[in-house]
Amino acid sequence: MSFKKELAFFLYYNQIIKFGNFMLSSGMSSDFYVDIRMLYSYPNQFRKVVHRLLNIINDQIGLENFDCFTAIPTSGLILTSALALESMKPLIYVRNDNKSHGTSKSIEGHTFHNMKTIIVDDVITTGKTIENNIKALNKNNIIITGIYTIINRSVSDNEFIKSSKISTHEVIHINEVFQYLNTTDPRFNIGKLR
């Protein structure tokens, strides 16, 4: 069985992909929800996903061609921390709100002018959170060389990300998950789910 097919069924059978009526953080309603934080409760499968994502990054960019990972808080921090530890690469993250105490930094971690980074999030839906991170990183003269995620469930293309010409890559697209699930149960027809 292919890695993607195994992952699709793992996500479904462990109720990481749930079906019903859900309100997403973007304000959109959906017939399904990807509760990816549940994956972190299964260390063997989580480690497989981390290794797969590192292989994708290494094949497409090369681990030597960027300086650090940028995590999307909060759930993306868990994934990115695992990637950073496995690859021995530094990690930074953009705060959701600037600190009003201490150094009042908007970016946590060691940074420098023209640092090259890749952005990592667990699930991408609208790309709005990533858009906000790109703006903060650009403001601090940090170069983004790619965006990586476990699941891309993007239901609409984010114009800002498209115009920035930063490529987005995933371990698996939500449409692929439903295609695999549809082979065993026709209710997973992609055209019916939103």
C-alpha positions in Angstrom: 0.0 0.0 0.0 1.4 3.4 -0.9 2.3 5.9 1.9 -0.5 8.3 0.9 -3.2 5.6 0.8 -2.0 4.3 4.2 -2.1 7.8 5.6 -5.6 8.5 4.2 -7.0 5.4 5.8 -5.1 6.1 9.1 -6.6 9.6 9.2 -10.1 8.3 8.6 -10.0 5.2 10.9 -8.5 7.2 13.8 -11.1 10.0 13.4 -8.6 12.6 12.5 -10.8 13.4 9.6 -14.3 13.8 10.9 -17.6 14.2 9.0 -20.5 16.4 10.0 -21.1 20.2 10.1 -18.1 22.2 11.2 -17.2 25.9 11.4 -13.6 26.4 10.5 -11.3 29.0 12.0 -11.6 30.9 8.7 -15.3 31.3 9.4 -16.2 28.9 6.5 -18.6 26.0 7.1 -17.5 22.5 6.1 -18.8 18.9 5.8 -15.6 17.6 7.2 -12.9 18.6 9.7 -9.2 17.7 9.8 -8.3 17.4 13.5 -4.6 17.0 12.8 -3.6 17.5 16.4 -4.9 14.0 17.0 -2.0 12.7 14.8 0.4 13.8 17.5 -1.2 11.1 19.8 0.1 8.4 17.5 3.9 8.8 17.6 4.7 6.0 15.1 2.5 7.4 12.4 3.5 11.0 13.3 7.1 10.1 12.9 6.4 8.5 9.5 4.7 11.8 8.4 7.6 13.9 9.7 10.1 11.7 7.8 8.0 11.9 4.6 7.8 15.7 4.9 11.5 16.0 5.4 12.1 13.8 2.3 9.8 16.0 0.3 11.6 19.2 1.5 15.0 17.6 0.8 14.0 16.5 -2.7 12.5 19.8 -3.7 14.7 22.4 -2.0 17.5 20.5 -0.2 18.0 20.8 3.5 21.3 22.7 2.9 19.5 25.4 0.9 17.6 27.1 3.7 18.6 28.4 7.2 15.6 27.5 9.4 12.0 26.4 9.7 9.3 28.9 10.4 6.4 27.4 12.4 2.8 28.5 12.3 1.6 28.7 15.9 0.1 26.8 17.6 -0.5 23.4 16.1 2.2 24.0 13.5 4.8 24.4 16.2 4.6 20.7 17.1 5.1 19.5 13.6 7.9 22.1 12.9 9.7 21.2 16.2 9.8 17.6 15.1 11.2 18.6 11.7 13.8 20.8 13.3 14.9 18.1 15.7 15.1 15.4 13.0 17.0 17.7 10.6 19.1 19.6 13.2 17.8 22.9 11.7 16.8 26.0 13.7 13.2 27.0 14.2 11.6 30.4 14.4 8.0 31.5 14.6 5.9 34.6 14.1 3.9 35.6 17.2 0.2 36.0 16.6 0.4 39.2 18.6 3.5 41.3 19.4 4.7 40.9 22.9 4.1 44.0 25.0 6.8 43.0 27.5 10.4 41.9 27.3 11.9 42.4 23.9 8.5 43.0 22.2 9.6 40.9 19.3 7.2 39.8 16.6 9.4 36.8 15.6 10.8 34.4 18.2 14.1 32.7 17.6 17.5 33.8 16.2 17.1 35.6 12.8 19.4 37.6 10.5 19.1 39.7 7.4 18.3 37.7 4.3 17.9 34.5 6.2 16.2 31.8 4.1 13.3 29.9 5.6 10.5 27.5 4.8 7.1 28.0 6.4 5.5 24.9 7.9 1.9 24.4 9.0 -0.1 21.3 9.8 -3.1 22.0 7.6 -3.7 24.7 5.0 -7.2 25.8 4.3 -7.4 29.5 3.1 -3.8 30.4 3.5 -4.7 33.5 5.5 -2.5 32.6 8.5 0.4 31.9 6.1 -0.2 35.2 4.4 0.2 37.0 7.7 3.4 35.1 8.4 4.8 35.9 5.0 4.2 39.6 5.5 5.9 39.6 9.0 8.9 37.6 7.6 9.2 39.9 4.6 9.1 43.0 6.9 12.1 41.4 8.8 14.1 40.7 5.6 13.6 37.0 5.8 13.4 35.1 2.5 10.7 32.4 2.2 11.7 29.5 -0.1 8.7 27.3 0.2 5.5 26.5 2.2 5.0 22.9 3.5 2.1 21.2 5.2 0.8 17.7 6.0 -2.6 18.3 4.5 -3.6 20.9 1.9 -7.4 21.3 2.1 -7.3 24.6 0.3 -10.7 25.3 -1.0 -9.7 28.6 -2.6 -6.4 29.9 -3.9 -4.9 32.7 -1.8 -4.1 35.5 -4.2 -1.4 36.9 -2.0 0.4 33.6 -1.8 0.0 33.1 -5.6 1.4 36.6 -6.3 4.4 36.0 -4.0 5.3 33.1 -6.2 6.1 30.9 -3.2 5.4 27.3 -3.9 3.2 25.2 -1.6 3.8 21.5 -1.1 1.9 18.9 1.0 2.3 15.3 2.1 -1.2 14.7 0.9 -4.0 16.9 -0.6 -7.5 16.4 0.9 -8.8 15.5 -2.6 -6.3 12.6 -2.6 -7.6 11.5 0.8 -11.1 11.4 -0.5 -10.1 9.6 -3.6 -8.6 6.8 -1.6 -11.5 6.6 0.8 -14.0 6.7 -2.2 -12.5 3.4 -3.4 -14.1 1.7 -0.3 -17.1 3.9 0.3 -18.8 6.1 -2.4 -20.0 8.7 0.1 -16.5 10.2 0.0 -17.3 11.7 -3.5 -15.2 14.8 -3.7 -17.9 16.7 -5.6 -20.3 16.3 -2.7 -18.0 17.5 0.1 -17.3 21.1 0.9 
